[in-house]
Amino acid sequence: MIKMKLKEFVKTRNEKFGVVIFDTLKEKVFVANETGKDIVDLLQKGYSLENMIQSLSDLYNKEPAEIKKDILSFLDSLKSNSLIEV
């Protein structure tokens, strides 16, 4: 089971369009849509990758394989910007 979390210096703010993610060390701002907000919310609740896939598959009424691809893509983006740790 793979568990990830936002790094300590990362702050988030939910908005109508999704979420704003702040990297307080590099003073960078990232913006994500509603799906990104849902992924960030689940990260903050301590969900594993497997639990995220199931939860969002249920929420969006989509196949887990399709959801997994989207989640992994978003997590890769967070990882490449050093915003999450495994």
N, C-alpha and C positions, 0 to 999 in steps of 0.2 A: 504494500500500500504506500503510495507516494504522497507525502504531505509537504506542502509548501506554505510559506507565509510571507507577507510583506515585510521588508526590512524595517528596522526600528526607526530609521530616519524618513520613512515614506509616510506621508499624510494624504488623506483623501477627503473629498467633499462631494456629496451627491448633488446633482443638478437635475433639472427637468429633462435634459437631453441625455443624461448618463452620469458620468463621474469625471472629476478632475483629480489627477494624481500628482502630488508634489514630491519631488526629490529635494529634500531640504539641504542635502550636502552639496549637490551640484547646482542648486537653484534652477532646476528645470521643471517644466510643467508639461504633463501629458493629459490628453483628453480622450475619453472613450465613450462609446455609445451605450445604450441601455443594456445590451448583452455584456459588454465589458464591465458595466456597473454590477451586474448580477454575478459575474465571475469574481470580481473584487470582494463583493459582499460575502461570498462563500469562502474565499481565502481568509477573510477576517474572522469567520466563524470556525476556522480550523478544518474545513472539509478536505478530504483526500481527493485526488484526481478522480478516482472511481466514483466517489459520492457526488462530485460536481457534475460528472457526466450524467449520472442517473437523475439528479435533481433538475438540471437544465433540460434534459430530454423530456421529463414529465412536464415542466413548466412551458416549454415551447412546442410540445407535442410533436417532436421530431425523433428520428432514429438516433440511438446512441452513437453509432459510427459517425454520423454527420455532425453531431454536437461535439464529439471528441476532437474532430479535426479543427473546429472553430476554437475550442478551448485551448488546445495545444498551440495553435497559432498565436493566440493572445498571450498565453503564458510564455512562449518563446520571446515575444516582444518585450514583456516585462523582464525576463531573464537577461536579454541582451542589453537592457538598460540598467542592469544591476539593481532592480527594484524588489526582487523576491529571492528567498533562499529556500533550499530544499532541506 
